[in-house]
Amino acid sequence: MSTPFTEGGLTQARPGSGPRAALSKQQPTTNPSPESANPLVAAQPSGDPALGSLLVDNAPNARELGLYVHVPFCAKRCGYCSFNTAPLEDGAMGRYLEALRREIALLGALPWASRIRLATIFFGGGTPSLLEADELAAVLDGIRAGFDVVADAEITVECNPESVTRAKLEGYRAAGVNRLSLGVQSLDDAILPQLGRLHDARGARAAFDAARDAGCANLSVDLMYGLPGLDLDGWTRAVDRVLGWQPDHLSAYGLTLDAGSLWGAAGVEGLPAEQEQIDQYWGLARAAAAHGLEHYEISNYARPGFRSRHNQIYWHAAEYLAAGPGACGFVGRVRYANVKATPRYCQVLENGALPVASAEELSARQRLAERLLLGLRTADGVAATWLETRLDGDRALRQRIEGWRAKTLLVDVADRVRLTEAGFLLSDALFVELL
């Protein structure tokens, strides 16, 4: 009998969407009980100045935060993508950049902004590498004008291979970017067009080499498995080739047909069987370990010292600001999300308001659930006391946890609890119950 397959252990926890992305597949659909109700829950797709004012009254608890900047534009939308994207039409980039400048200035003017520092900045999308070097430099200048950015801040830009050159990446580096994330996804020239990608295998390698030649010493590569037409041999060849490039970090995501994606709506043929996807997962885990990469989060591997500092903010359920259409942040007691539609996002900021579309104050139970779900995505796991607090009075869940321990899916290490490699694979089955 094959191992039961649960896709959640393989899904992408996308940088930039924070816990909303990481928890999206575990959110209950029923109304919350009165004790867990969120008094600040609101949804205004067009933006609400009253929601923006919540940031004034909810100062962060931490001294250092991250900042996520969403660049929504894409030259072409990929079939599997459910992220907030927009077509790059004439004049759209200029209007967006002016709106982003206004938003960063408004965030920097919050009464508590002078008391915090930014330890990480992450440009996600969309395709942030559609930004010219001088445009990216201007955004970073605006951030530095509004915030104290630590001297060794990790500054990451997501890049598509076809949209970068050595000269552009040298410009990014001169602007202060010190980490790049390259969206390769596949090295199969028959599969890449099906995904909607605009590069080929040769272009992916050329982009990687351009990044190294531009002086990038912290370079990550994204791959996807479980793709239509991808068998284990093809996946193994791709993994071996990419590991041969010697990236500092590797992210690998199992395909999911999410609501909001073209494939989620219309379906797609040729998906590999469940056991094939499991075999691809294990093949990657073993190959990465053989090359000295640490499997430090369900979908992420790194050379020692090269974990994504920004993503660890999400997985530690820590605080971060967000800017750009549809970006999500968490400060103080409040998790918030911006207006998604890029034209409306721009309009709200042109009217002088922060573009917050929804916000919720998390209850103590919700905060604990997020800490557990996000922390258990990592090899570091969570404090055993956090799990014990969640299990208190829940006999059925406690029995389930003991069953996971008995199967070595969940292990105790000193004063912490973590999932094993096999536990990563089946994590959704546990995450749903922890909520």
C-alpha beads as a LAMMPS data file, in Angstrom:
LAMMPS data file: protein, C-alpha beads

435 atoms
434 bonds

1 atom types
1 bond types

-500.0 500.0 xlo xhi
-500.0 500.0 ylo yhi
-500.0 500.0 zlo zhi

Masses

1 110.0

Atoms # bond

1 1 1 0.000 0.000 0.000
2 1 1 1.294 3.436 -0.856
3 1 1 1.773 6.100 1.772
4 1 1 -1.309 8.345 2.115
5 1 1 -0.653 11.571 0.253
6 1 1 -1.706 14.939 1.620
7 1 1 -0.838 17.866 -0.612
8 1 1 -0.576 20.447 2.155
9 1 1 2.836 19.261 3.217
10 1 1 4.021 20.095 -0.274
11 1 1 2.223 23.358 -0.924
12 1 1 3.838 26.691 -1.343
13 1 1 3.893 29.098 1.577
14 1 1 4.521 32.076 -0.592
15 1 1 6.717 34.863 0.620
16 1 1 4.704 38.037 0.824
17 1 1 1.339 36.634 1.633
18 1 1 2.567 35.575 5.068
19 1 1 0.339 33.411 7.235
20 1 1 -2.596 33.952 4.928
21 1 1 -0.797 31.901 2.304
22 1 1 0.635 29.384 4.690
23 1 1 -2.732 28.784 6.316
24 1 1 -4.969 29.202 3.296
25 1 1 -5.642 25.500 2.936
26 1 1 -6.350 25.043 6.621
27 1 1 -8.781 27.876 7.268
28 1 1 -12.117 26.627 8.635
29 1 1 -15.173 27.525 6.596
30 1 1 -17.575 27.751 9.519
31 1 1 -18.173 30.895 11.531
32 1 1 -15.865 31.263 14.535
33 1 1 -17.188 30.634 18.010
34 1 1 -17.941 33.725 20.113
35 1 1 -14.772 33.279 22.167
36 1 1 -12.597 33.299 19.058
37 1 1 -14.464 35.992 17.140
38 1 1 -12.309 38.776 15.729
39 1 1 -13.768 42.167 16.601
40 1 1 -11.805 43.919 13.877
41 1 1 -12.628 41.579 11.017
42 1 1 -13.639 43.641 8.027
43 1 1 -13.507 43.439 4.274
44 1 1 -13.559 46.442 1.981
45 1 1 -12.182 45.453 -1.438
46 1 1 -12.000 49.113 -2.393
47 1 1 -10.129 50.161 0.755
48 1 1 -11.305 51.759 3.974
49 1 1 -9.512 54.670 5.685
50 1 1 -10.839 53.470 9.062
51 1 1 -9.031 50.176 8.591
52 1 1 -5.829 51.988 7.697
53 1 1 -6.068 53.861 10.973
54 1 1 -5.850 50.547 12.837
55 1 1 -2.139 50.570 12.105
56 1 1 -1.818 53.812 14.038
57 1 1 -3.130 52.217 17.228
58 1 1 -1.403 48.835 16.938
59 1 1 2.282 49.401 17.446
60 1 1 4.507 46.381 16.832
61 1 1 5.773 44.444 19.826
62 1 1 9.100 43.716 18.146
63 1 1 11.945 46.161 17.610
64 1 1 12.827 44.656 14.217
65 1 1 10.338 43.860 11.456
66 1 1 10.349 42.666 7.895
67 1 1 8.813 44.478 4.923
68 1 1 7.152 42.751 1.999
69 1 1 6.701 44.759 -1.212
70 1 1 4.337 43.323 -3.816
71 1 1 5.054 44.095 -7.467
72 1 1 1.954 42.760 -9.235
73 1 1 2.890 42.914 -12.900
74 1 1 3.580 39.924 -15.139
75 1 1 4.322 39.705 -18.849
76 1 1 2.160 36.559 -18.857
77 1 1 0.111 34.824 -16.178
78 1 1 1.090 31.201 -15.558
79 1 1 -1.631 28.559 -15.536
80 1 1 -0.904 27.403 -11.988
81 1 1 -0.617 30.878 -10.443
82 1 1 -3.222 32.082 -7.952
83 1 1 -1.252 35.076 -6.693
84 1 1 -2.361 38.675 -7.120
85 1 1 -1.080 39.721 -10.541
86 1 1 -1.843 42.370 -13.147
87 1 1 -0.986 42.812 -16.833
88 1 1 1.748 45.322 -17.566
89 1 1 -0.165 47.894 -19.593
90 1 1 1.081 51.245 -20.833
91 1 1 1.536 53.648 -17.940
92 1 1 0.648 51.065 -15.290
93 1 1 4.142 50.714 -13.848
94 1 1 4.648 54.448 -13.419
95 1 1 1.308 54.894 -11.659
96 1 1 1.990 51.909 -9.414
97 1 1 5.452 53.169 -8.441
98 1 1 4.063 56.564 -7.490
99 1 1 1.341 54.889 -5.409
100 1 1 3.930 52.646 -3.761
101 1 1 6.051 55.700 -2.951
102 1 1 3.027 57.271 -1.256
103 1 1 2.237 54.108 0.696
104 1 1 5.776 53.719 1.986
105 1 1 5.767 57.373 3.055
106 1 1 2.455 56.896 4.901
107 1 1 3.780 53.784 6.641
108 1 1 6.951 55.643 7.575
109 1 1 4.837 58.428 9.083
110 1 1 3.009 56.098 11.499
111 1 1 3.637 57.264 15.082
112 1 1 5.655 54.181 15.989
113 1 1 7.643 53.859 12.745
114 1 1 10.682 55.703 14.116
115 1 1 10.971 53.137 16.931
116 1 1 11.364 50.092 14.700
117 1 1 13.984 48.854 12.278
118 1 1 13.632 46.814 9.110
119 1 1 15.763 43.675 9.164
120 1 1 14.516 42.265 5.850
121 1 1 12.924 43.589 2.665
122 1 1 11.395 41.191 0.145
123 1 1 10.153 42.150 -3.327
124 1 1 7.664 39.521 -4.515
125 1 1 5.043 39.360 -7.196
126 1 1 4.091 39.200 -9.896
127 1 1 7.474 39.670 -11.475
128 1 1 9.554 42.194 -9.510
129 1 1 12.410 41.825 -11.994
130 1 1 10.301 43.770 -14.496
131 1 1 11.524 46.789 -12.498
132 1 1 14.472 48.579 -14.018
133 1 1 17.431 49.015 -11.708
134 1 1 16.819 52.737 -11.235
135 1 1 13.149 52.094 -10.398
136 1 1 14.088 49.531 -7.767
137 1 1 16.745 51.863 -6.373
138 1 1 14.162 54.651 -6.030
139 1 1 11.834 52.334 -4.076
140 1 1 14.647 51.340 -1.731
141 1 1 15.622 54.989 -1.292
142 1 1 12.043 55.722 -0.238
143 1 1 12.100 52.865 2.246
144 1 1 15.365 54.090 3.756
145 1 1 13.951 57.616 3.983
146 1 1 10.978 56.386 6.000
147 1 1 12.560 53.646 8.101
148 1 1 15.742 52.692 9.856
149 1 1 17.053 49.788 7.760
150 1 1 19.681 47.685 9.551
151 1 1 23.122 47.709 8.001
152 1 1 23.066 44.000 7.137
153 1 1 19.404 43.830 6.113
154 1 1 18.520 40.953 3.816
155 1 1 17.062 42.489 0.647
156 1 1 15.578 39.950 -1.761
157 1 1 14.129 40.321 -5.260
158 1 1 12.195 37.554 -7.010
159 1 1 13.315 37.280 -10.627
160 1 1 12.083 35.523 -13.746
161 1 1 14.939 34.298 -15.951
162 1 1 13.777 36.053 -19.121
163 1 1 13.553 39.460 -17.420
164 1 1 17.105 39.758 -16.078
165 1 1 20.510 40.584 -17.493
166 1 1 23.873 40.914 -15.822
167 1 1 23.672 44.704 -16.191
168 1 1 20.249 44.878 -14.544
169 1 1 21.345 42.651 -11.686
170 1 1 24.499 44.696 -11.187
171 1 1 22.175 47.691 -10.852
172 1 1 20.077 45.835 -8.299
173 1 1 23.204 45.012 -6.314
174 1 1 24.341 48.642 -6.420
175 1 1 20.921 49.608 -5.030
176 1 1 21.468 47.317 -2.055
177 1 1 19.890 44.025 -3.147
178 1 1 21.921 41.160 -1.665
179 1 1 19.695 38.144 -2.329
180 1 1 17.960 36.935 -5.506
181 1 1 15.287 34.263 -5.924
182 1 1 15.192 32.862 -9.455
183 1 1 11.890 31.357 -10.638
184 1 1 13.130 28.474 -12.761
185 1 1 10.251 26.044 -11.945
186 1 1 11.312 23.479 -14.579
187 1 1 14.186 22.642 -16.900
188 1 1 12.028 20.674 -19.325
189 1 1 11.554 22.668 -22.528
190 1 1 8.382 20.676 -23.279
191 1 1 6.821 21.490 -19.889
192 1 1 7.827 25.151 -19.524
193 1 1 5.474 26.461 -22.273
194 1 1 2.586 24.474 -20.754
195 1 1 3.191 26.287 -17.465
196 1 1 3.131 29.639 -19.241
197 1 1 6.791 30.334 -18.532
198 1 1 8.649 32.534 -21.009
199 1 1 12.139 31.072 -20.571
200 1 1 13.725 27.776 -21.584
201 1 1 16.284 25.619 -19.790
202 1 1 19.208 27.404 -21.422
203 1 1 17.760 30.775 -20.424
204 1 1 17.381 29.607 -16.828
205 1 1 21.042 28.673 -16.605
206 1 1 22.053 31.917 -18.318
207 1 1 20.072 33.913 -15.734
208 1 1 21.723 32.003 -12.886
209 1 1 25.168 32.689 -14.341
210 1 1 24.258 36.364 -14.870
211 1 1 23.335 36.637 -11.198
212 1 1 26.645 35.126 -10.110
213 1 1 28.558 37.317 -12.553
214 1 1 26.743 40.349 -11.145
215 1 1 28.152 39.508 -7.717
216 1 1 25.147 37.812 -6.111
217 1 1 26.495 35.675 -3.268
218 1 1 23.087 34.618 -1.944
219 1 1 21.139 33.028 -4.774
220 1 1 18.014 30.886 -4.517
221 1 1 16.311 28.789 -7.192
222 1 1 12.609 27.845 -7.300
223 1 1 11.476 24.504 -8.734
224 1 1 8.086 22.789 -8.949
225 1 1 7.207 19.117 -8.942
226 1 1 3.973 17.233 -9.518
227 1 1 3.747 19.050 -12.868
228 1 1 1.796 17.765 -15.901
229 1 1 3.999 15.415 -17.887
230 1 1 6.768 15.329 -15.269
231 1 1 7.928 11.824 -14.352
232 1 1 10.460 10.821 -11.716
233 1 1 13.338 10.544 -14.188
234 1 1 12.692 14.024 -15.540
235 1 1 12.428 15.457 -12.046
236 1 1 15.625 13.730 -10.935
237 1 1 17.525 15.147 -13.915
238 1 1 16.257 18.669 -13.181
239 1 1 17.162 18.458 -9.498
240 1 1 20.634 17.127 -10.272
241 1 1 21.254 19.874 -12.829
242 1 1 20.118 22.668 -10.516
243 1 1 22.085 21.312 -7.558
244 1 1 25.070 21.166 -9.881
245 1 1 24.796 24.934 -10.284
246 1 1 25.510 25.163 -6.539
247 1 1 22.705 27.509 -5.473
248 1 1 22.789 28.772 -1.911
249 1 1 19.106 28.064 -1.413
250 1 1 16.474 25.939 -3.125
251 1 1 12.688 26.212 -2.862
252 1 1 10.619 23.343 -4.256
253 1 1 6.837 23.414 -4.342
254 1 1 4.343 20.708 -5.168
255 1 1 1.769 21.810 -7.733
256 1 1 -1.644 22.659 -6.307
257 1 1 -4.693 23.619 -8.344
258 1 1 -5.669 26.591 -6.234
259 1 1 -8.835 28.600 -6.594
260 1 1 -8.022 31.720 -8.570
261 1 1 -5.619 29.990 -10.936
262 1 1 -6.462 29.201 -14.547
263 1 1 -5.787 25.526 -13.957
264 1 1 -7.834 25.572 -10.774
265 1 1 -10.824 26.796 -12.779
266 1 1 -10.408 24.746 -15.956
267 1 1 -8.369 21.783 -14.763
268 1 1 -5.270 20.359 -16.413
269 1 1 -4.423 16.988 -17.897
270 1 1 -1.347 14.846 -17.425
271 1 1 -0.820 15.252 -13.687
272 1 1 1.376 12.525 -12.193
273 1 1 -0.165 9.970 -9.837
274 1 1 -0.003 10.593 -6.103
275 1 1 2.745 8.046 -5.512
276 1 1 4.781 9.629 -8.308
277 1 1 4.554 12.982 -6.530
278 1 1 5.603 11.383 -3.265
279 1 1 8.588 9.808 -4.988
280 1 1 9.532 13.188 -6.437
281 1 1 9.384 14.718 -2.945
282 1 1 11.657 12.047 -1.488
283 1 1 14.028 12.204 -4.452
284 1 1 14.531 15.916 -3.878
285 1 1 14.969 15.551 -0.117
286 1 1 17.666 12.914 -0.541
287 1 1 19.488 14.736 -3.347
288 1 1 19.507 18.028 -1.455
289 1 1 20.885 16.347 1.658
290 1 1 23.604 14.669 -0.418
291 1 1 24.664 18.131 -1.638
292 1 1 24.854 19.526 1.891
293 1 1 21.598 21.490 1.861
294 1 1 19.569 21.596 5.051
295 1 1 15.840 20.869 4.727
296 1 1 14.876 23.643 7.102
297 1 1 11.233 24.165 6.060
298 1 1 8.715 21.991 4.240
299 1 1 9.455 23.559 0.849
300 1 1 12.899 25.051 1.450
301 1 1 16.519 23.899 1.521
302 1 1 19.636 25.933 2.229
303 1 1 23.365 25.749 2.587
304 1 1 24.463 26.431 6.187
305 1 1 23.999 30.128 6.912
306 1 1 21.734 30.749 3.912
307 1 1 18.229 30.260 5.281
308 1 1 15.824 32.944 4.068
309 1 1 15.763 35.438 6.907
310 1 1 12.621 37.087 5.585
311 1 1 10.634 33.880 5.238
312 1 1 11.612 32.899 8.758
313 1 1 9.685 35.932 9.954
314 1 1 6.527 34.286 8.599
315 1 1 7.343 30.845 9.962
316 1 1 8.105 32.245 13.399
317 1 1 4.757 34.094 13.328
318 1 1 6.654 37.342 13.845
319 1 1 5.718 40.846 12.705
320 1 1 6.110 42.420 9.283
321 1 1 4.813 45.325 7.267
322 1 1 3.453 45.026 3.757
323 1 1 3.142 47.370 0.795
324 1 1 1.678 46.928 -2.666
325 1 1 -1.607 45.589 -4.072
326 1 1 -2.926 42.613 -2.106
327 1 1 0.068 42.485 0.245
328 1 1 -0.548 41.188 3.780
329 1 1 1.107 42.343 7.007
330 1 1 0.981 41.622 10.705
331 1 1 1.770 44.206 13.395
332 1 1 0.775 44.398 17.043
333 1 1 -2.473 42.471 17.364
334 1 1 -3.639 43.036 13.796
335 1 1 -3.225 41.117 10.576
336 1 1 -4.196 43.156 7.532
337 1 1 -4.382 42.940 3.751
338 1 1 -4.242 45.633 1.108
339 1 1 -6.634 46.298 -1.749
340 1 1 -5.956 43.707 -4.455
341 1 1 -6.907 45.458 -7.688
342 1 1 -3.926 47.517 -8.782
343 1 1 -5.904 50.460 -10.265
344 1 1 -7.988 50.754 -7.079
345 1 1 -4.869 50.431 -4.931
346 1 1 -3.396 53.384 -6.798
347 1 1 -6.586 55.408 -6.516
348 1 1 -6.823 54.964 -2.738
349 1 1 -3.274 56.205 -2.314
350 1 1 -3.853 59.096 -4.713
351 1 1 -6.642 60.068 -2.311
352 1 1 -4.131 60.115 0.544
353 1 1 -5.179 56.974 2.458
354 1 1 -3.507 53.687 3.276
355 1 1 -4.982 50.996 0.982
356 1 1 -6.048 48.534 3.708
357 1 1 -8.971 46.359 2.581
358 1 1 -9.328 43.975 5.514
359 1 1 -8.006 43.558 9.022
360 1 1 -8.540 41.269 11.965
361 1 1 -7.398 41.207 15.547
362 1 1 -6.184 37.731 16.374
363 1 1 -7.417 36.014 19.509
364 1 1 -4.973 34.240 21.798
365 1 1 -6.185 30.906 20.418
366 1 1 -5.619 32.032 16.831
367 1 1 -2.130 33.288 17.638
368 1 1 -1.270 29.958 19.229
369 1 1 -2.654 28.041 16.227
370 1 1 -0.609 30.151 13.819
371 1 1 2.556 29.714 15.878
372 1 1 2.042 25.948 15.841
373 1 1 1.137 25.620 12.159
374 1 1 3.850 27.926 10.908
375 1 1 6.506 26.713 13.328
376 1 1 5.846 23.050 12.561
377 1 1 6.601 23.807 8.909
378 1 1 10.232 24.214 9.979
379 1 1 12.934 21.781 11.046
380 1 1 13.280 23.784 14.271
381 1 1 9.700 22.982 15.219
382 1 1 7.955 24.692 18.133
383 1 1 8.265 24.933 21.889
384 1 1 6.780 21.826 23.492
385 1 1 4.881 24.068 25.902
386 1 1 2.983 25.655 22.976
387 1 1 1.764 22.273 21.803
388 1 1 0.894 21.236 25.338
389 1 1 -1.208 24.382 25.758
390 1 1 -3.140 23.506 22.594
391 1 1 -3.671 19.907 23.741
392 1 1 -4.949 20.884 27.166
393 1 1 -8.504 19.561 27.488
394 1 1 -8.573 18.097 23.958
395 1 1 -8.332 14.351 24.516
396 1 1 -8.961 13.361 20.895
397 1 1 -6.216 15.650 19.569
398 1 1 -3.814 14.437 22.241
399 1 1 -4.412 10.844 21.128
400 1 1 -3.809 11.885 17.533
401 1 1 -0.527 13.550 18.478
402 1 1 0.591 10.445 20.360
403 1 1 -0.197 8.429 17.241
404 1 1 2.052 10.723 15.186
405 1 1 4.802 10.296 17.761
406 1 1 4.445 6.521 17.643
407 1 1 4.869 6.598 13.843
408 1 1 7.886 8.943 14.154
409 1 1 6.082 11.615 12.198
410 1 1 6.463 13.989 15.154
411 1 1 9.460 13.879 17.488
412 1 1 10.551 15.571 20.704
413 1 1 13.996 17.157 20.748
414 1 1 14.936 18.662 24.106
415 1 1 12.221 21.222 24.861
416 1 1 10.887 21.386 21.291
417 1 1 8.624 19.354 19.034
418 1 1 9.150 19.022 15.294
419 1 1 7.949 17.070 12.286
420 1 1 10.232 14.557 10.599
421 1 1 10.710 14.361 6.818
422 1 1 7.810 11.916 6.659
423 1 1 5.784 14.234 8.868
424 1 1 6.421 17.144 6.497
425 1 1 4.868 15.092 3.721
426 1 1 1.654 14.518 5.689
427 1 1 1.518 17.801 7.582
428 1 1 -1.941 18.977 6.470
429 1 1 -3.572 16.068 8.256
430 1 1 -2.183 17.446 11.509
431 1 1 -2.493 21.150 10.719
432 1 1 -6.245 20.966 10.155
433 1 1 -6.711 19.442 13.600
434 1 1 -4.457 21.951 15.327
435 1 1 -6.785 24.743 14.226

Bonds

1 1 1 2
2 1 2 3
3 1 3 4
4 1 4 5
5 1 5 6
6 1 6 7
7 1 7 8
8 1 8 9
9 1 9 10
10 1 10 11
11 1 11 12
12 1 12 13
13 1 13 14
14 1 14 15
15 1 15 16
16 1 16 17
17 1 17 18
18 1 18 19
19 1 19 20
20 1 20 21
21 1 21 22
22 1 22 23
23 1 23 24
24 1 24 25
25 1 25 26
26 1 26 27
27 1 27 28
28 1 28 29
29 1 29 30
30 1 30 31
31 1 31 32
32 1 32 33
33 1 33 34
34 1 34 35
35 1 35 36
36 1 36 37
37 1 37 38
38 1 38 39
39 1 39 40
40 1 40 41
41 1 41 42
42 1 42 43
43 1 43 44
44 1 44 45
45 1 45 46
46 1 46 47
47 1 47 48
48 1 48 49
49 1 49 50
50 1 50 51
51 1 51 52
52 1 52 53
53 1 53 54
54 1 54 55
55 1 55 56
56 1 56 57
57 1 57 58
58 1 58 59
59 1 59 60
60 1 60 61
61 1 61 62
62 1 62 63
63 1 63 64
64 1 64 65
65 1 65 66
66 1 66 67
67 1 67 68
68 1 68 69
69 1 69 70
70 1 70 71
71 1 71 72
72 1 72 73
73 1 73 74
74 1 74 75
75 1 75 76
76 1 76 77
77 1 77 78
78 1 78 79
79 1 79 80
80 1 80 81
81 1 81 82
82 1 82 83
83 1 83 84
84 1 84 85
85 1 85 86
86 1 86 87
87 1 87 88
88 1 88 89
89 1 89 90
90 1 90 91
91 1 91 92
92 1 92 93
93 1 93 94
94 1 94 95
95 1 95 96
96 1 96 97
97 1 97 98
98 1 98 99
99 1 99 100
100 1 100 101
101 1 101 102
102 1 102 103
103 1 103 104
104 1 104 105
105 1 105 106
106 1 106 107
107 1 107 108
108 1 108 109
109 1 109 110
110 1 110 111
111 1 111 112
112 1 112 113
113 1 113 114
114 1 114 115
115 1 115 116
116 1 116 117
117 1 117 118
118 1 118 119
119 1 119 120
120 1 120 121
121 1 121 122
122 1 122 123
123 1 123 124
124 1 124 125
125 1 125 126
126 1 126 127
127 1 127 128
128 1 128 129
129 1 129 130
130 1 130 131
131 1 131 132
132 1 132 133
133 1 133 134
134 1 134 135
135 1 135 136
136 1 136 137
137 1 137 138
138 1 138 139
139 1 139 140
140 1 140 141
141 1 141 142
142 1 142 143
143 1 143 144
144 1 144 145
145 1 145 146
146 1 146 147
147 1 147 148
148 1 148 149
149 1 149 150
150 1 150 151
151 1 151 152
152 1 152 153
153 1 153 154
154 1 154 155
155 1 155 156
156 1 156 157
157 1 157 158
158 1 158 159
159 1 159 160
160 1 160 161
161 1 161 162
162 1 162 163
163 1 163 164
164 1 164 165
165 1 165 166
166 1 166 167
167 1 167 168
168 1 168 169
169 1 169 170
170 1 170 171
171 1 171 172
172 1 172 173
173 1 173 174
174 1 174 175
175 1 175 176
176 1 176 177
177 1 177 178
178 1 178 179
179 1 179 180
180 1 180 181
181 1 181 182
182 1 182 183
183 1 183 184
184 1 184 185
185 1 185 186
186 1 186 187
187 1 187 188
188 1 188 189
189 1 189 190
190 1 190 191
191 1 191 192
192 1 192 193
193 1 193 194
194 1 194 195
195 1 195 196
196 1 196 197
197 1 197 198
198 1 198 199
199 1 199 200
200 1 200 201
201 1 201 202
202 1 202 203
203 1 203 204
204 1 204 205
205 1 205 206
206 1 206 207
207 1 207 208
208 1 208 209
209 1 209 210
210 1 210 211
211 1 211 212
212 1 212 213
213 1 213 214
214 1 214 215
215 1 215 216
216 1 216 217
217 1 217 218
218 1 218 219
219 1 219 220
220 1 220 221
221 1 221 222
222 1 222 223
223 1 223 224
224 1 224 225
225 1 225 226
226 1 226 227
227 1 227 228
228 1 228 229
229 1 229 230
230 1 230 231
231 1 231 232
232 1 232 233
233 1 233 234
234 1 234 235
235 1 235 236
236 1 236 237
237 1 237 238
238 1 238 239
239 1 239 240
240 1 240 241
241 1 241 242
242 1 242 243
243 1 243 244
244 1 244 245
245 1 245 246
246 1 246 247
247 1 247 248
248 1 248 249
249 1 249 250
250 1 250 251
251 1 251 252
252 1 252 253
253 1 253 254
254 1 254 255
255 1 255 256
256 1 256 257
257 1 257 258
258 1 258 259
259 1 259 260
260 1 260 261
261 1 261 262
262 1 262 263
263 1 263 264
264 1 264 265
265 1 265 266
266 1 266 267
267 1 267 268
268 1 268 269
269 1 269 270
270 1 270 271
271 1 271 272
272 1 272 273
273 1 273 274
274 1 274 275
275 1 275 276
276 1 276 277
277 1 277 278
278 1 278 279
279 1 279 280
280 1 280 281
281 1 281 282
282 1 282 283
283 1 283 284
284 1 284 285
285 1 285 286
286 1 286 287
287 1 287 288
288 1 288 289
289 1 289 290
290 1 290 291
291 1 291 292
292 1 292 293
293 1 293 294
294 1 294 295
295 1 295 296
296 1 296 297
297 1 297 298
298 1 298 299
299 1 299 300
300 1 300 301
301 1 301 302
302 1 302 303
303 1 303 304
304 1 304 305
305 1 305 306
306 1 306 307
307 1 307 308
308 1 308 309
309 1 309 310
310 1 310 311
311 1 311 312
312 1 312 313
313 1 313 314
314 1 314 315
315 1 315 316
316 1 316 317
317 1 317 318
318 1 318 319
319 1 319 320
320 1 320 321
321 1 321 322
322 1 322 323
323 1 323 324
324 1 324 325
325 1 325 326
326 1 326 327
327 1 327 328
328 1 328 329
329 1 329 330
330 1 330 331
331 1 331 332
332 1 332 333
333 1 333 334
334 1 334 335
335 1 335 336
336 1 336 337
337 1 337 338
338 1 338 339
339 1 339 340
340 1 340 341
341 1 341 342
342 1 342 343
343 1 343 344
344 1 344 345
345 1 345 346
346 1 346 347
347 1 347 348
348 1 348 349
349 1 349 350
350 1 350 351
351 1 351 352
352 1 352 353
353 1 353 354
354 1 354 355
355 1 355 356
356 1 356 357
357 1 357 358
358 1 358 359
359 1 359 360
360 1 360 361
361 1 361 362
362 1 362 363
363 1 363 364
364 1 364 365
365 1 365 366
366 1 366 367
367 1 367 368
368 1 368 369
369 1 369 370
370 1 370 371
371 1 371 372
372 1 372 373
373 1 373 374
374 1 374 375
375 1 375 376
376 1 376 377
377 1 377 378
378 1 378 379
379 1 379 380
380 1 380 381
381 1 381 382
382 1 382 383
383 1 383 384
384 1 384 385
385 1 385 386
386 1 386 387
387 1 387 388
388 1 388 389
389 1 389 390
390 1 390 391
391 1 391 392
392 1 392 393
393 1 393 394
394 1 394 395
395 1 395 396
396 1 396 397
397 1 397 398
398 1 398 399
399 1 399 400
400 1 400 401
401 1 401 402
402 1 402 403
403 1 403 404
404 1 404 405
405 1 405 406
406 1 406 407
407 1 407 408
408 1 408 409
409 1 409 410
410 1 410 411
411 1 411 412
412 1 412 413
413 1 413 414
414 1 414 415
415 1 415 416
416 1 416 417
417 1 417 418
418 1 418 419
419 1 419 420
420 1 420 421
421 1 421 422
422 1 422 423
423 1 423 424
424 1 424 425
425 1 425 426
426 1 426 427
427 1 427 428
428 1 428 429
429 1 429 430
430 1 430 431
431 1 431 432
432 1 432 433
433 1 433 434
434 1 434 435
